[in-house]
Amino acid sequence: MSTRSLAALAGRLLPAAALLCISFALRAQVPAQPPAPTLQQQLQRVTAARAAAGHGDTALYAINLNTSTVVGVDPDLPVQTASVIKLAILYHAMVEVREGRARWDEPITLHPHEAVAGSGLLTFLDTPVTLTLKDILTMMVIVSDNTATNLAIDRFGIDPVNARIAALGLANTHLYKKVMLPATGPMPADQPKFGLGKTTPREMAYLMEAIGLCHLHQQGTATTPGTATFSPTDDQDRAVCSVALNMLKNQFYRETIPRYLETVDTSETGTAIASKTGSLDAVRADVAIVMGKSGPLILSIFTYANRDHGWTVDNEAEVTIAKLGKLIVNTWSPSGIDGKNLVPGLGLPDTTTIPSPPTP
C-alpha cells in the first residue's frame, strides 16, 4: 500500500475512533436509570402522601390468589369496620344454611318499631312485614340495610357470629352490637373506639377469601389467620356459596374499588367484582374479590381519620380507594378483568386450606 493510501485510511479511521471515544465518554456521564418502583413501594408512597396532606390514614392488604403475592400497608392494624362487618354475619349464615340449621326461605318478620335509621329500604316499609332469610341477607349486603342486619343478628346472635370468626383464627375481628342501637351487656374495653365492629385489612381479606373459595366445613379451630383447614367443597356447598356471591356481585355501592375498573353496564353484562363496603363520616372501606384475567385478587382497603366527611361520590377517601384498587389490579392483571370465574371456588383447584402468605 502506498504512503498516500495509508494516509487516506488513517484519515478515515481517526475520526471514527474519536467519535467512538466521545460516545463512550457521554455514556459514562449518563447515570443508570433507577429501577421502577414496585407495587408495594407505590402503595406506600400514595398512602404516605395522603397522610402528609392531612386527608387521612390508610390501611390495606391485597393478595393475588394465583401467585400468593401480597402487598400491604399496616395490614394488621385494627380498624373500624363500619358495615364491612356484615361479611361476618353473611359467612356465619352461609355455614348455618349448609349445616341445615337455617334455610334461605325461612320467614323473618319485621315488627312495628324495629326499624332503625341509616342505609337500607326496610325502614320505609309498612309493618309488620315478613320476608325470607335470603331477602334479609340480600338487603344487608346489596344496600347495606341496617334494619335487615339487625334482623339477621336477631336470627343468629352476636356471640355465635363471633365464635365462628374466632374459630377461623381472626382474633382482631369482632361484631360488638346491633346497628344504630346502643351496646348491651358486658362489652370489651375497646368497643367505644370501634363502634359496630373491628377488624384488620388482612383478616377481612381472609374472610372474603373464605367466602369466595367456598370454605364452609372447617376442621378444628385455627389460632391464627391461614391455619384453618376445611373439608373439600361439594355441590351443596357451591349452591350455598353461589347465593352469597350473587349478593356480593350485586353490591349497589360501586364508587370505591369498582369505580375505575368497570367500564360496562354490569347490570346487563355481569360483573367481575364482588364486594362489601362500609362507611362512616370519617371512615370509608371496601373489601372485594376482583376477577382479573390473570386470576382472582382479594383487595381489602380501609381509610380512617378522614378529613372529608362528605357523602357524595367524589368523597376524597372513596376516590383514593378507587385509585389504589386500580393500581393493584392493573399491576397484577394488566390485561383487565373478566367475571366468568366469579363463581364458588373462583376457578381455582379445590383446596382444604387457605395459606397464610408472608407479611408484605
Solvent accessible surface area in square Angstrom, and as a share of the most:
residue,aa,sasa,rsa
1,M,164,0.73
2,S,64,0.41
3,T,117,0.68
4,R,207,0.76
5,S,47,0.31
6,L,97,0.48
7,A,64,0.50
8,A,50,0.39
9,L,64,0.32
10,A,44,0.34
11,G,42,0.41
12,R,159,0.58
13,L,105,0.52
14,L,124,0.62
15,P,71,0.45
16,A,57,0.44
17,A,49,0.38
18,A,50,0.38
19,L,122,0.61
20,L,105,0.52
21,C,86,0.52
22,I,95,0.48
23,S,40,0.26
24,F,119,0.50
25,A,50,0.39
26,L,103,0.51
27,R,167,0.61
28,A,88,0.68
29,Q,134,0.59
30,V,98,0.56
31,P,103,0.65
32,A,100,0.77
33,Q,149,0.66
34,P,106,0.67
35,P,124,0.78
36,A,87,0.68
37,P,51,0.32
38,T,76,0.44
39,L,16,0.08
40,Q,38,0.17
41,Q,79,0.35
42,Q,53,0.24
43,L,0,0.00
44,Q,89,0.40
45,R,148,0.54
46,V,61,0.35
47,T,9,0.05
48,A,62,0.48
49,A,62,0.48
50,R,11,0.04
51,A,46,0.36
52,A,94,0.73
53,A,55,0.42
54,G,39,0.38
55,H,58,0.26
56,G,7,0.07
57,D,50,0.26
58,T,7,0.04
59,A,0,0.00
60,L,0,0.00
61,Y,8,0.03
62,A,1,0.00
63,I,4,0.02
64,N,9,0.04
65,L,26,0.13
66,N,78,0.40
67,T,85,0.49
68,S,50,0.32
69,T,61,0.35
70,V,19,0.11
71,V,7,0.04
72,G,4,0.04
73,V,22,0.13
74,D,78,0.40
75,P,15,0.10
76,D,75,0.39
77,L,62,0.31
78,P,50,0.31
79,V,7,0.04
80,Q,55,0.24
81,T,0,0.00
82,A,6,0.05
83,S,18,0.11
84,V,0,0.00
85,I,1,0.00
86,K,0,0.00
87,L,0,0.00
88,A,1,0.01
89,I,0,0.00
90,L,0,0.00
91,Y,2,0.01
92,H,7,0.03
93,A,0,0.00
94,M,0,0.00
95,V,5,0.03
96,E,20,0.09
97,V,20,0.11
98,R,44,0.16
99,E,76,0.34
100,G,61,0.59
101,R,131,0.48
102,A,5,0.04
103,R,135,0.49
104,W,44,0.15
105,D,92,0.48
106,E,21,0.09
107,P,92,0.58
108,I,21,0.11
109,T,44,0.26
110,L,0,0.00
111,H,92,0.41
112,P,62,0.39
113,H,190,0.85
114,E,70,0.32
115,A,40,0.31
116,V,17,0.10
117,A,63,0.49
118,G,48,0.46
119,S,44,0.28
120,G,15,0.14
121,L,98,0.49
122,L,1,0.00
123,T,49,0.28
124,F,157,0.66
125,L,79,0.39
126,D,130,0.68
127,T,48,0.28
128,P,93,0.59
129,V,38,0.22
130,T,78,0.45
131,L,32,0.16
132,T,44,0.26
133,L,0,0.00
134,K,90,0.38
135,D,55,0.29
136,I,0,0.00
137,L,0,0.00
138,T,35,0.20
139,M,30,0.13
140,M,0,0.00
141,V,0,0.00
142,I,38,0.19
143,V,25,0.14
144,S,6,0.04
145,D,1,0.01
146,N,9,0.04
147,T,2,0.01
148,A,0,0.00
149,T,1,0.00
150,N,8,0.04
151,L,11,0.06
152,A,1,0.00
153,I,6,0.03
154,D,84,0.44
155,R,76,0.28
156,F,16,0.07
157,G,22,0.21
158,I,44,0.22
159,D,110,0.57
160,P,60,0.38
161,V,0,0.00
162,N,19,0.10
163,A,62,0.48
164,R,57,0.21
165,I,1,0.01
166,A,58,0.45
167,A,28,0.22
168,L,0,0.00
169,G,3,0.03
170,L,2,0.01
171,A,86,0.67
172,N,52,0.27
173,T,8,0.04
174,H,55,0.25
175,L,2,0.01
176,Y,2,0.01
177,K,31,0.13
178,K,59,0.25
179,V,12,0.07
180,M,112,0.50
181,L,72,0.36
182,P,108,0.68
183,A,35,0.27
184,T,108,0.63
185,G,59,0.56
186,P,137,0.86
187,M,68,0.30
188,P,56,0.35
189,A,108,0.84
190,D,41,0.21
191,Q,20,0.09
192,P,109,0.69
193,K,145,0.61
194,F,12,0.05
195,G,20,0.19
196,L,25,0.12
197,G,0,0.00
198,K,30,0.13
199,T,0,0.00
200,T,2,0.01
201,P,0,0.00
202,R,26,0.10
203,E,9,0.04
204,M,0,0.00
205,A,0,0.00
206,Y,13,0.05
207,L,1,0.00
208,M,0,0.00
209,E,8,0.04
210,A,0,0.00
211,I,0,0.00
212,G,0,0.00
213,L,23,0.11
214,C,2,0.01
215,H,3,0.01
216,L,6,0.03
217,H,39,0.17
218,Q,44,0.20
219,Q,96,0.43
220,G,62,0.60
221,T,105,0.61
222,A,7,0.05
223,T,113,0.66
224,T,68,0.40
225,P,30,0.19
226,G,12,0.12
227,T,74,0.43
228,A,2,0.02
229,T,56,0.33
230,F,3,0.01
231,S,37,0.24
232,P,88,0.55
233,T,18,0.11
234,D,56,0.29
235,D,105,0.54
236,Q,115,0.51
237,D,1,0.01
238,R,93,0.34
239,A,62,0.48
240,V,11,0.06
241,C,0,0.00
242,S,54,0.35
243,V,32,0.19
244,A,0,0.00
245,L,3,0.01
246,N,82,0.42
247,M,4,0.02
248,L,0,0.00
249,K,54,0.23
250,N,77,0.39
251,Q,2,0.01
252,F,133,0.55
253,Y,75,0.28
254,R,47,0.17
255,E,56,0.25
256,T,7,0.04
257,I,0,0.00
258,P,2,0.01
259,R,60,0.22
260,Y,85,0.32
261,L,19,0.10
262,E,35,0.16
263,T,123,0.72
264,V,94,0.54
265,D,76,0.39
266,T,31,0.18
267,S,102,0.66
268,E,143,0.64
269,T,93,0.54
270,G,45,0.44
271,T,13,0.08
272,A,7,0.05
273,I,0,0.00
274,A,0,0.00
275,S,0,0.00
276,K,0,0.00
277,T,13,0.07
278,G,2,0.02
279,S,43,0.28
280,L,72,0.36
281,D,75,0.39
282,A,29,0.22
283,V,4,0.03
284,R,2,0.01
285,A,1,0.01
286,D,0,0.00
287,V,0,0.00
288,A,0,0.00
289,I,0,0.00
290,V,0,0.00
291,M,4,0.02
292,G,4,0.04
293,K,121,0.51
294,S,49,0.31
295,G,9,0.09
296,P,3,0.02
297,L,0,0.00
298,I,0,0.00
299,L,0,0.00
300,S,0,0.00
301,I,1,0.00
302,F,1,0.01
303,T,0,0.00
304,Y,55,0.21
305,A,66,0.51
306,N,3,0.02
307,R,148,0.54
308,D,50,0.26
309,H,94,0.42
310,G,29,0.28
311,W,154,0.54
312,T,90,0.52
313,V,82,0.47
314,D,98,0.51
315,N,1,0.01
316,E,38,0.17
317,A,0,0.00
318,E,24,0.11
319,V,28,0.16
320,T,14,0.08
321,I,0,0.00
322,A,0,0.00
323,K,117,0.50
324,L,1,0.01
325,G,0,0.00
326,K,84,0.36
327,L,43,0.21
328,I,0,0.00
329,V,1,0.01
330,N,71,0.36
331,T,63,0.37
332,W,32,0.11
333,S,1,0.01
334,P,113,0.71
335,S,76,0.49
336,G,27,0.26
337,I,41,0.21
338,D,52,0.27
339,G,27,0.26
340,K,154,0.65
341,N,59,0.30
342,L,2,0.01
343,V,71,0.41
344,P,24,0.15
345,G,18,0.17
346,L,2,0.01
347,G,50,0.48
348,L,46,0.23
349,P,110,0.69
350,D,77,0.40
351,T,65,0.38
352,T,57,0.33
353,T,57,0.33
354,I,1,0.00
355,P,79,0.50
356,S,66,0.42
357,P,20,0.13
358,P,104,0.66
359,T,90,0.53
360,P,56,0.35
